[in-house]
Amino acid sequence: MINYMSREAAVKNLENFFRDVPSDTISVDELFIKLGRGQKTDAVNKSWLSNKLTSMKDYHFIKRNYSTINKKKRLTSLGLTPEGKQALGRERVAPMASQTTHPTTRSTPDNGQESAESLLESVNRNIEILQQMLPSFYITFNIRPRRDVGMSERINRTIRKL
C-alpha cells in the first residue's frame, strides 16, 4: 500500500470537505462551492477532486456515490465511511467486552483497551487469510520472550510452501 498523503493531511482534507455539513453526505457541486472552487471550470474541478480522492484512498474515509446520466457514470456526491466518521470524531468505537477482561492490555488510539490475546487472534486470522491468498509462499510467525527467563513457550505458526 502506497500512501500518497499522510493520515494527518487526509484528515485535514476530510475536515475541510465536511466542515459545517450536518449530514454524512455532500454533493460534488456543493463541495466545490463550499471550498471556493465555484469559479473554476468543471474539468479543472473534476481533476482536482480526482487527485484529492486518489491521494486519500488508502485511508477509506470517503465513499463515492455515482449516478448514470446519458449512459455515463458520474460522481454526484461523497459520503463518509465509518472510518471517516471516526476520523472526524462523529462516531466513537466502543471497546468490546473481551478487550477489558484480559490482564495484559495496551492503549489504542481511540483510548480503548485491546488485549494481547485478541491481538494474537487477529494476527492468526490475518495469517490464515494470507495462507489462502498466497498458497505458494512460506510464511513464518514467531513470538517469544525478549529475554529467556525460563519461559520455554514459543508460538510458531508456519505456512509451508507447496
C-alpha positions in Angstrom: 0.0 0.0 0.0 1.4 3.4 -1.0 0.2 6.3 1.0 0.1 9.3 -1.3 -0.8 11.5 1.7 -0.2 11.3 5.4 -3.1 10.4 7.6 -3.0 13.9 9.2 -3.2 15.6 5.8 -6.0 13.3 4.8 -8.0 14.0 8.0 -7.4 17.8 7.4 -8.9 17.4 3.9 -11.8 15.4 5.3 -12.4 18.2 7.8 -12.4 20.8 5.0 -14.8 18.7 2.9 -17.3 18.0 5.7 -17.0 21.1 8.0 -20.4 22.6 8.7 -22.1 19.7 6.9 -24.7 18.2 9.2 -25.2 15.0 7.2 -22.5 12.5 6.3 -23.0 13.2 2.6 -22.2 16.2 0.4 -22.9 16.7 -3.3 -19.9 17.4 -5.5 -21.3 20.7 -6.7 -21.9 21.8 -3.0 -18.3 20.8 -2.2 -16.9 22.9 -5.0 -18.9 26.0 -3.9 -18.0 25.3 -0.2 -14.3 25.2 -1.0 -14.4 28.3 -3.1 -13.9 26.4 -6.4 -17.1 27.6 -8.0 -15.3 30.0 -10.4 -13.2 27.2 -11.9 -14.3 25.1 -14.8 -15.8 21.7 -14.4 -12.8 20.0 -15.9 -10.4 21.7 -13.5 -12.6 20.9 -10.5 -13.1 17.3 -11.5 -9.3 16.8 -12.0 -8.6 18.5 -8.6 -11.1 16.3 -6.8 -9.9 13.2 -8.5 -6.4 13.9 -7.3 -7.5 14.6 -3.8 -9.6 11.4 -3.6 -6.8 9.3 -5.1 -4.3 10.6 -2.6 -6.7 9.8 0.3 -8.0 6.4 -1.0 -5.7 4.2 1.3 -7.5 5.5 4.4 -11.0 4.6 3.2 -12.5 7.8 4.7 -14.8 8.6 1.8 -17.2 6.6 -0.3 -18.1 7.8 -3.8 -21.7 7.9 -4.9 -22.3 7.7 -8.6 -25.4 8.2 -10.9 -25.9 7.4 -14.5 -26.7 10.2 -16.8 -27.0 9.5 -20.6 -25.4 6.1 -20.1 -22.4 7.8 -18.4 -21.3 7.2 -14.9 -21.0 10.5 -13.0 -19.7 11.2 -9.5 -22.6 13.0 -7.8 -21.7 13.0 -4.1 -19.3 12.0 -1.4 -20.2 10.2 1.8 -18.3 9.4 5.0 -17.4 5.8 5.7 -17.3 4.5 9.3 -13.5 5.2 9.2 -14.2 8.7 8.0 -16.8 9.3 10.7 -14.3 8.0 13.3 -11.5 10.3 12.0 -13.8 13.3 12.3 -15.0 12.3 15.7 -18.6 11.8 14.6 -18.6 8.1 15.6 -16.8 6.5 18.5 -15.9 2.9 18.7 -16.9 1.3 22.0 -14.4 -1.2 23.3 -15.5 -4.8 23.1 -16.2 -6.7 26.4 -13.4 -9.2 25.7 -10.9 -6.3 25.4 -11.3 -5.3 29.0 -11.2 -8.7 30.7 -7.6 -9.8 29.9 -4.9 -8.5 32.3 -2.4 -7.8 29.6 -3.7 -4.7 27.7 -2.4 -1.8 25.7 -3.9 1.6 24.9 -5.3 2.0 21.4 -5.5 5.3 19.6 -9.2 5.6 20.4 -8.4 5.2 24.2 -10.0 1.8 24.3 -8.2 -1.3 25.6 -7.1 -4.2 23.5 -5.9 -7.4 25.0 -2.8 -9.3 23.8 -5.0 -12.3 23.3 -7.3 -10.6 20.9 -4.3 -9.2 19.0 -2.9 -12.7 18.6 -6.3 -13.9 17.4 -6.4 -11.1 14.9 -2.9 -11.9 13.7 -3.8 -15.6 13.4 -6.9 -14.7 11.3 -4.7 -12.5 9.1 -2.2 -15.3 8.6 -5.0 -17.7 7.6 -6.2 -15.2 5.1 -2.6 -14.7 3.7 -2.3 -18.5 3.6 -5.4 -18.7 1.3 -4.3 -15.7 -0.8 -0.7 -16.7 -1.2 -0.5 -20.5 -1.2 2.9 -20.6 -2.9 4.7 -18.6 -0.1 6.4 -19.8 3.1 5.2 -17.6 5.9 6.6 -17.9 9.5 5.3 -16.0 12.5 7.2 -16.3 15.9 6.5 -14.9 19.3 9.0 -15.4 22.1 10.1 -13.5 25.2 12.8 -10.8 24.7 14.8 -12.4 27.5 14.8 -16.1 28.2 13.7 -16.2 31.8 12.8 -19.8 31.9 9.8 -19.4 29.6 10.1 -22.2 27.0 6.8 -21.5 25.5 7.0 -20.2 21.9 4.3 -19.7 19.4 5.4 -20.8 16.0 3.0 -20.6 13.1 4.3 -21.8 9.8 2.8 -21.9 6.4 4.8 -24.3 4.3 5.4 -23.7 0.6 3.6 -26.2 -1.5 
